[in-house]
Amino acid sequence: MSHDADVRAHPSVVLSGYGPVGRAYAERLIGGALPLRLAAVRTSAAEGLPPEPRSGWGPLPSLAETLERTGAVVLAQAVPSSPAVREQAAADALSALRRGVHVVTAAKSHLLSHWGELERAAAEGGSRVRISGATGAALPTADLARIGVRGLGCRTLRACPNGTATFVLDRLADGDALPGAVAEAQRRGIAEADPAADLSGADAAVKVRLLAALLWGWDATAVRTEAGPGIDAGTAEAARTAAARGRRLRSVATATADEPLVVRVALEETGPGDPLYALRGPEKAAVYGCPDAGDITVSGGRSSPLGAALAMVKDTLDVTVPAGSGFA
């Protein structure tokens, strides 16, 4: 096979970020089972390629240099969703998109702050942005919002997109105290080291802001959040009281086409027959309310670094696999 044919058959990917999500993503590409080639991994200070020890990686060149040298067609971003890295993540994504390089990201912060700029840069470069890893890990909520309910007249979105919140609420209902429930979620790799955004509902609100932007064409940067009380020490009694009545407490984020640019998140009692009631442990769900077609619900999905990495793999294949014919 010629070099050009190999490049077409195995498009090159540059990965930014090498924490738990980045490592899981890299392992999938290095395994050889996918028609993708991991060309470089970038951290905040170095660049290299696994399985070479990081101590042997070289200094960090500019992203433009790396993209040019590798011929990458995808920039995969597995950097933290934090204000500290937001501007760099945005700059990298904008640079890649303008060069015609697709961006697949699990990071959320720069999507919220630079949504319109990213969209314009993608239009300029003829490239695409995929955000499954930022909106529900392995749960394909973004795919449904972007294309799955297109034409079905979806009017509402109601979701439990944070697995930590669901897990902790169920543990509280079973009699655990909040510190113990959070510690168990962290031990299982479900919760972040700092679970504040999970417990307050902020993470759920962010994910629904992004989903609503895909669903209704909103500017995610302009969406405002109205949040009720989050999960705290006093929530345990409410969770147990709900359980005694055969109900389950959930952290629910909602948006509606009838009230543009607003996302609400609140603790809500759910009962049998409600898809959000049926969730167990760290499961997540989203209900797309389509009055004519009927509600469309997607649920499950692993809340873990591997789940987010697999969502990124799916998105990478989406933007690189050539369009087929027939049922392909």
N, C-alpha and C positions, 0 to 999 in steps of 0.2 A: 504494500500500500504506500502511495506517495505521501510526502509530508502534508501537502494540502488536503489530500483525501482523509488523512488521519485527523487533522484539525477539524474538518467538517464532521467526522464521525464521533470525535471526542472533544467537544468544545472545552476551551480552557476557562477555569474559574479562579479568581483571586479571592481569598478569604480574609476578611478583616476581623480580628478578634479570635483569641484562642483560649477562652475560658471553657466551662463545661459544655455549653452549646456548640461553640466552635470546634472543640475537639471531637464531639460526637458527629458533627457534620463532616469533618475532615476524614474521620475513620470510614464513613460510608463511601466517600469518593475514592479513597485510597484502596478500598477493598477490591476494586476492579469489576464489580458486577454492574456498574452503571456506565452509560455512554458519556461520561464526563471525565475531565482531567483536572486535578487540583494542581495549579501551576505555581502558586505562592501563598504563603500565610503571613499576614502582617499583624504585628502587635504594636503597642504604643512606642516601642523603641527598637524593634528588630524585624527582620524578614528572613524567612527560611522555608523549609519544606519538611514535614514529618516523613519518615520517623527519625530524621536526623535530630540529635539532641539540641535543645534550644540554646545551649551554651555555644554551639557551633554556628548559630545563625549570624548573618551579617547585619551591618547597620541598615537603618530604614531609609530607602530611597523615596523620592516623591511618588505619589500614587500614579501620576501620569507616566513616569518612567516604568513603573512596574506593569501597568496596563499595556504600554507599547512593547515592552520586551517580551511579555508572555502572550500577546495577542488575545488577551482575555475577552470573552463575550459576556461574562457575568461578574459583577462584584457582589459577593455574599457578605452581609454585615451581621456579625454575631457579637457586637459590642454591647456594653451595658446600656440600659435605658435610663441614663442619669444625666442631669444637667451638666456634669463635668465633661462629658464627651459629646454632648449634643451638637455643638458647632462644628467639631471635626467630622462627626458622622454626616452632618448635612453637607459640608464642603466636599467630602469624598463622594457622596451620592450624586451631588449636582455635577461634579467634574466627570464622573463616569457616564451619567446619562447624556450629557452634552456630546460626549465622544461616541455615542451609539452603543454603550455598554449597558446591559440590563442590570438592575439592582434588585436583589433579593435580600430582605432584611427581617430580622427578629427584634430589632430595636424600635422603640416607640417614640422616644422623645423628639427626634428630629422630624418624624412624620407629623407630629402635632404642631411644631413650630414653623415648618417649612413646606407644608402641604402644597400650596399653590405654586411655589417656586419649583418643587420637584416635578409637578405636573407639567409646567412650562418647559423645564429642562428636558424632560422625556419627549415632549412634542418636538423640540428643537433637534434632538439627536435621533429621533425615530426609535427610541428605546422604551422599555417597559419597567414598571415597578411592581413587585409582588410582596405582600405583607402578611402571608398566612401565619408565620412564626410570631408575629406581633399581636395577633388577634385571637389566639386560642390554641396555640401549639398544634397538636395533631388534629384537632377538631376543625373541619373545613368550613368554618363560618365565613371566612373571607371569600371563598369560592362561591358560596351561595349568595352572598351580598353582591358580588361583582357580576355573576352571570346566571347563577342557579335559579333565582326567582325573577329574572328579567322577564317582563311582559306579563307577570302574574298579578300585577296590581297590589304589591305589598304596601301596607299602610303603617304597620307597627313592627317594632322590634323589641323583644323582651328576653333578657338573657341573664344567665349565671355564668359569666365567662372566666371566673377566677376559682380555680380548684382549691386553693388554700382556704378561701372563705367557706366553701361548702364543707370541706373536711372538718374545719374547726367547729362550725356550727353543729355538725352531727356529733362530734365528740362532746361538746357542751351539753347537748341533749341527753347524751348517755351518762352524764354525771361528772365529766372531767372539769377541772378548773382551767381557766384560759391559759396560764403559763404552760401547763402540762400539754394541752391540746396543740399549742403552737410548737412546743419542743418536739412533739411527735411528728408533726408535719415537716419540720426541718430535718429530723432524723431520717425520714423517708424520702427526702429530696423533693418534697412538694412545695414547701415554703422557702422564700428567700431568707438570707441571713437577717435582713431587716424586713419584717413582715408588715410594716406600717401601712404601705399602700394597699396590701391585700385586705387588711382588717378594716381600714377606713372606707373602702369602696372605691378609692381613687383608681386602682388598676382596672376594676370592672368598668368604670366610667370611661377611661381612656380607650379601652377596647371597643366599647359601643360607639364612642365618637368616631373611631376609624371605620367601623362597620357601617354606620349611618352615612358616612361620607362616600363609601363605595356604593351603598344602596341607593341613595337619593341625590348623589352629586353635590353634597354639601362640601364646603371648605372646612376641613377638620380643625384648622386653626381658629376659626370663628365660632365653633361650637362651645357653648357654655355648659357647665355642670351644676346641677342643683342636688346636693347630697344631704341626706338625713344622717342621724347618728350611725356610726359604724359599730363594729364588734369590739366590745370592751368587757371589763370584768362584770358589769351588770347584765350583759347579754345572756349569761348562763341561765339565769332564772327564766327569762323569756323563752329560751330554747327548750327548757324542761317543761314549762307550762304548755307550750305548743305541742310538745310530744305527748303530754298527758291527754290532750284532746284529739290525738291521732293526726296531728299536723306537724309540719316541719318548717323551721325558720330558714329563710334563704336571703342572701344578699343579691338583690335584683336590680339590674340596670335596664332602663327603658328609653325608647325614643319613638316618636311618631311623625309621620309626614305632615300631619295637621298642625304641628308646632315645630317649625324648622329651627335648626341650630340649638336645640336644647336636649340634653341628656339628663335623666334623673336616676339616682341610685338610692336605695333604701332597703332596710330589713323588712321582709314581708313573710307573713305566714302563708304556707301553701298546703293544699289538701290533696287527697287522692284524686287522680284524674288529671292533675296539673303536671306537665312534663318536668317542671322544675322540682316538684315534690319527689319524683322518682329517682332523682340523682342520689348516688351514694358515694361516700368518701370524697376523693378529689375530682369526681366527674364534673363536666361542664355541659352547658346546653344553651341553645339559642332558638327562639320561636319567632319565625317570620309570619306576621299576621297578614294573610291575603284573603280579603272578604269573599271574593268570588271563587278562588281556587281552594280555599281552606288553609288552615295553618300548616306551615312547613316547619318541622322541628328537626334539629340535628343535635345529637347528644353523645357523650362519651369522651374519648380523646385523653391521652395520657398527659398529666401535668408534670412535666419533668424536662430536664435539658434534652434528653433523647427525643421526646415528643416535639419540642421546638425545632430540633435539628432535622427531624424527618419532614416536618412541614417545609423547611427551607429546601430540602432535597426535592420535594414535590414541586415547589415553585421553580426551582432551577431547571428541572426537566420541562416544565411548562413553557418556559421562555426559550429553551434551546432545541427541543426536539422539533424537527421540521414537520410542517403540516402534512398529513397524509391524505388519503383519499378514501372513499367509501365510508366505513364505520370508524376509521382511525381518527 
